[in-house]
């Protein structure tokens, strides 16, 4: 504990802060203790992990963004207004809006930002390429109309409301072309530089990033969003949840995330601390690699079906997590249009064992890659015990989140327990992950599971293009039923986000989707 405090003081001193003599954070700095182990990139064209996307709302802006209080409401952000046709949107940019560099925000920046995502073709690019854009044609679809207007068009069978939803995703963040281009190397569109730096118009900008240690954000007082209350936000990587709790209790942190249930409940009665239990559209699920050569049994639908009855849903949600999770067996989280809430599966280890026996699967087993962060490891250990009662041996492989994510994307895994949150507020965001594998290089969850589903691909595209609201909802519900009946995904839980903070911290905002973390209005009283 003393070592961590000394490290914190040393980092603050190196960044030019006046270091307090007692355990108290600087008055102009919000100190957040959380895990940063999942960060692979701070470039919006690549960053797809929780810690990455949570930084983007503070470093960047999009043309439009969802209201965190009501995600169905789209708010103009860098766009002042827009007009629509069947296959295009024309945005008028806010006048006098500038990036943190002082450069004006121009149509050229919008064109550059969205097209570089498509040309780099990194993990979240599929969000935009579903509009029919590719590296060869994208600049034909995003064009300058005037000095303050930009047109975004598409030739896919989707409506403008759906495209607006895509433009709220973190990957649609607008970057400063002049600044980023100046740091480009080997045709990387500035990607290597943006891994460690920022070039946005959000209320903050990156002052210093040390991988696996800190992310320091400094106020961007000229942001079109308005100047933030705090001069700095310091995110400290503290991998151990119990240590995060102690940092908060001792005053070395103002806010902590990624708490385990035990830490959260133990903080509820502590003086000087308040706890938040926030609605969250994050689903926890098991995913099997359907084409694992070392363990071909896990690619059989009968194995997936048995796993559905070996998952102790209520035991984990109610007993282990004390109600901080709810059972949800469908790929749309509760709160999204069309989300199914029925629960056709219950814990029945005898039935699971019989399914395996009838399928001729002997000695059922698998390796489960899982983050060493709470609550993943706790849930995985509970699953290990519940699967054992069905005769299924589960070997846990704990690891750092970023490395597990890398292995999964490389198909170097047998199974994993992880969470998935929507990228934008539309049911297609999760359908395109769980029920879509177009075999074109899009790294969706179905692709990561090696699950080949031409029929579901067609149905997913049908749902996306449907303009009748009732028919669209019905199609997404059909997709949910098909995925939960036979797929390498066992969706089990929807969680709430547990946050604790010092009682002198006000104005922290966190919405239902994973990226909706906002520090702009945070203030600290003495």
N, C-alpha and C positions, 0 to 999 in steps of 0.2 A: 504494500500500500504506500509506504514512504517512497519507494522507488518510483512508483507511478506519479506521485505528487511532484517529486523532483524533476521527472521528465517533463511534466506539464509546465512547471515553472521555467525550466530551461528553454522549452519551445517558445513560451511567451516572451522571455527575455530576448531570444534570438530574433523575434519579430518586432522588437521595439516597444514592448509593453512595459508599463510600470507594474512590477510584480508586488502583490500585497504580501504583508508579513504574516497575516493569518490566513486560514483556509477560507478564502473568499475570492470569487472571481472578479475580474476587473469590471467596473460599472459600465463601461462602453462595449463590453463583449459578452455575447451569449455563448456559453461553453456547453456543448452537447456531447455526452458520452454515449457511444454506440459502437457497433462493429462496422468497420469499413473494409472487412476482408473480402467482400463480394465485388468490390470495384475492379473492373477490368479496363474501363476507359471513361473519361469525362468529356468525350466528344459525343454530342447528341446523335451523330450518325452511327455510333456503335453502342454507347452506354445503354444497357438494357436491364441492369441489375437494380435492386431496390435502392441501394445507397446512391447510385448514379442518377437514376431518374428523379429521386427526391431532391437532388441538388439543382436540377435543370429549371424548376419553376422559380428558383431564386437567382439563377445566373442568366437565364434566357427568357425570351417571350416568343409567343406564336402570333399568327395573324388573329386568331380567335382562341379563347380558352374557356373551359367549363367553369361555371360558378361553383366553388367548393361547397357552398351552402345548399345549392340545388344543381347537381351536375347536368340535368336536362336543359338548363339555361345556358346558352352560348353568349359569352361576353366579348365585344370587340376589344382587341388588345393593341396590336400594332396596326390593325385595320381600323379605320374610322367608320367605314360602312362597306356594304357590298351589294351587288346586284346579281341575279341568277338567271340562267337559261337552263334548258334541259341538260346540257352537257358542258356548262362552264360557270365559273364564278369570277366576277371582276371586283377586285378589292381596291378601295381608295385608302391610301396609307395616311396615318395621322401626320399632320403638318409639324415641322420642327422636331420630330422625334429623332433621337440620336442613340448610337451605341455608347458603351462605356469609354471607347476611344475618343469620342467626340465626332466621329464620322456620322453623317446623316444616314438615316435608314431609307433605302431607295428600292425601287422595283428590282434592280440588279441584284440586291442582296437576297431578296426572296427567291429569284431565279437560281442564284448560285446555291443557296442553302438547300433547297429541295432537290435540285438536280445532283448535287454532290452526294446526297444520301443514296440516290439510285445508282450513280456511277461507282461509288465505293462498294455497294452491294454487301454491307455488313448485316449483322443479325436483325435489327429492326427494320431493314429496308423493305421487307415484304408488306409493311403497312401502306407504303406508297405505291409499290409496284403492282398492287392489286387494281390500280387504276389503268393498267395497260402501259405504264411507263417502263422504259428500259434505257440503258445507257446510250443507245443510238437515237432514240426519239424524244427523250424527256424534254429537251429544250424547245421542241416544237409545241409542246403542250403548256409550257409556262412562259409567257411572253409579256414584254413591256407594252403597255397601252399608252402611257404618258409618263411624265416625270414623277407623278405620284399615284399611278395606277398600274396594277399587274393583273393579268388574266391567267387563270388556272383552268385548264380544260381536260377532258378525258373522252375516250371512245368506248368505255365499258358501259354495260347496262346497269348504271347506278344513278341515283338521284343526287341533287346538290346537298341535301341535308346529310346524307351519308358521307359525302366528301368533306363537309364542314367538320364532322366528327373526327375524321382522319387527321385533319389539320390541327386538332387540339392535342394530338399525341406528342410526347416529348421529342420524338424523332423529327417533328415538323418545326422545331425551334429555328429561329432565324439568326444566322451568324453574320458577322461583319466581313463581307467579302474582301475588302481592302486589307484588313488586318490578317485574315486567315491566309489569303493568297501570298502575302509577303513571307509567310513561314512555310510555304509548300516546298516539299522535297520529293524528287523522283515521282512526280505526278500523283502525290498522295492527297492533294487538296487540303493540305495543312493538317492532316489527320494526326500525325505523330505529335505535332505541337499542341493540338487541342486535347490530346490525351492528358495533358498536364496543366493546360491554361484555358482561359475562357475568352470569348469574343462576342459577348451578347449585349443585350439592353436591359437585362433584369435588374432588380434592386441591389444586387451584389455582383462582385467580380472576384475571380480567384486571386488571392494575394500569394498563397503558397500551398502547394500540394506535395506531401511526402507520402508515397504509397505505403499503406499499412500502418501509417502513423497519424497524420493529420490532414484535414482539408480546411484551410483558413480562407474565409470569404470576407471581403472588404466592401463597405458601402459604396454603391454607385449612385451618387447624389443627383446625377443628371438623368436617371432612368425615367422613361415615359411613365413607368408605374408609380413614380414619386420616390422621394428619398426615404430609406428605411430609418427606423428609430435607433437601431444599434449600429455602431461603427463597424463592428466585426462580429462574425459568427465563426466559432472555432469548433469543428467536428473532430473529436479525438477518438482514435481507434482503441477501444477497450474491449477485447474479445470476451472477457469473462463477465457474465451477467451479475454475479455477486459483487465483483469489484465495481461495476457501474453503480450498483446500489450504494455501496460505501462512499463512492465519490460524491453522490448526491447528498447523502446524509451528512458528510463532513463539509459540504459547501464548496468542494472542488469542481463540481459540475452544477449547471443550472437546470439541465433537462437531460433525461435518459430515455433511450428507446431500446427495443429488443430485449425487454425484460421477460424473465420466466414468471410463471404464475406465482410461485412461492415468493419471489422478490416483490412482485406487485402487491400482493396481499400484506406482506410484512411492512410495506411502506405506508399503508393506508392510515395508520394511527400515529405516524411519526410527526412530531412538531416541526413546523416550517416547511412541510412538504404537502403537495396535493397530487392526486392521481386522476388520470383520465382513462376512461374505457370507451373507445371510439368505434362507431360502426365502420366496417372495413370489408371491401369486396374481394378479399383474398381467399382462395381455395387451396386446401392442402390435399394432396393426392399422391398415390403410388403410380409410378410409370414403369412398365416393363419394356425391355428391349426385345422386340418381336423377332429379331434376327441375330440372336447371340449364339455364336458357334459353340461356345463352351457349355452352354446350358439351353439346348433347343426346347426343352419342355416349357420354358416360360413364354414361348411364342405361341402356345396353343390356347385357343379360346376357352377350353375347359379349365386351364390353369387360372386364367383371368377370372372365370366365373367362381372358382373355388376361393380365390383371394377376396372376392366380394363378401363371402360369408365368413372369412377368417379375420376380417377387420372389425375390431370391437369399437364400433362407432360411439355408442352411448357411454361406454366405460371410459373412453378417452375424453369425450366432451364433458361429461358430468363429474366423473370421479377424479380423473387425473388433472383436468384443466379447470375444474370447479366452475363450469358454466362460462368460461371465457371463449369457448368454441361452441358452435351449434352444428348439428349433423346436417350436411348438405351433400347429396349424392348425384348432383347434376352439375354440368360444366358452366352454367350461368349462376352467378352469385345472387342471393336474395337481394332485391333492390333494383335489379335490372329487368327491363321489360321482357316478359316471356319466361322468366325463371321458374322452373318447376320446383315444387317444394315437397312432393310426396317422396317417401322413403321406402322403396320396395325391398331393400336388403336389411337384414339384421344379423347380429353376431350368432353364428350357428356352426361351431367347429366340426360337429359330427357331419353335418350336411356337406361342408367343404371337403372333409376327408372322403366322403362317399363319392362326390363328383370326381375327385382325383382317381379313386379306385376304379370307377366305371370307365374312366378314360385310359386306364392302363398306365398311369403315371406313377412310377415307383420311386421311392426315396425323393420326394419333392423338396427342393431347396433352392435358395437363391442368395446372392450377395446384394445387400442394400446399401448403396452410397447415400450418406446423409450428412448435412452440415452439422458441425459441432456446436452450433449456436442454438440457444433455446428459441422456440420449444421443439425444434426438429428432433434433437437427440432424445428428448423425453418421450415424444410420440413414437419414435422408431423403437425404443426399448419396450414400450407397451405393445407395439405390433409384433415384435419378436416373441413376446410371451403369448399373445393371442394366437398367432400363427402356429406356435409350437403345439398348442392344444388340438390343432387340426392335423398334426403330424408333418408340418412344413417347417424345415429348419431354415432360419434366417440368420445370415452372418452379417453383422453390422460393419460398415466401412466408414467410420467418421472422417471428416476432412474439412478443409477450408472451402467455403462456399464457391469462391471463384474457380478453384481447381476442379471441383465437382462439376460446375457448369461447363467448363472447358472439356472435360471428359465426356459428358453427356452429348455435347454438340459433335464430338468426334466419334460417337457411338461406342465408346470404350467403357461400357457399364452393363450390368445385368438388370438392375432396377435402381430406382432412386425415390426417395421421399422428398418432396419439395412443395413449393407454393407457387401459385400463379395469380397475378392480378391483372385486370383489364388495362389496355393501353389507351382506350378512349371510351366514352360512355355510349356504347351501342352494342347490342347483343352479338353483332358480327365479330367484335374483337376477340371473344372467347371461342366462338364457332370456328373462326379461321385458324385458331391454334389447335383445338382438340379434334376438329372434324374436317380438316383440310390438309391434304398433302399433294400438291399439284405436280410433283416430280420435276419441278423446274429450278430446283436449288433453294427454294424458300425454306428456311430452317424453322418451320412451325413445330409445335409439340408432336404432332402426328409424324412429322419427318424424323424428329429425334427418337421417336419410338419405333422407327422402321415399320410403320403401319401403312400399308398401301390400300387406298380406299377410293377407287374411281367413282363408285356410286355416291358416296358421301360428299366427295368433291363437287359433284354435279348438284346435289341437294343444297350444299352450302352456298354455292353461287346463285342458285335459285332464290334462296332466302335473302341474299344480299340485294338482288335486283328487284325484289317484290316491292311495289309501291303501296299496295293495299295494306293498311296497318294490321288488320285482323289476320289476313292470310300470312303476312310476314311473321307475326307472332306464332301462329300455328306451325309454320315450317321450322322455326327455331325450337319449338317444343318437340317436334318429331325428331329433330337432330339429337336433342338431349336424350331422348328415350333410346335411340339407336346406339349412342356412345356408351350409355350406362349398361345396356344389355350385353354388348360384346365389343370390348375394346381393351387395349393394354393399359387403360387408365382406370384406376379405382379412386374416384373422387369421394372423399369422406367427410370433410370438415370445412366450415367457413369460420374464420376467426374474427376477433375484435382486436384492435390495436391498443396495446397497453403502454401508456406513457406516464412518466412521473416527472414532476418539476418542482423547483423551489416556489414557495408561495408568493414571492415577490416578482415572479415572472407573469406577465400578462400579454395577451394578443397573439398567442401561438395558435395557428390554424392548421388543421389537418382534415382533409376530406375523405370521401369513401374510397377513392381509387388510390393505388399505391404512390403515384407521383405527387399527389396533392399535399405537399408539405410547404408551408409558407412562413418565412421568418420576417417578412417586411414590417409587420405591425407589432413585432415583439418589443416590449419595453421591460425595464427592471426598476423597481422602486428601491429606495435605500432602506 
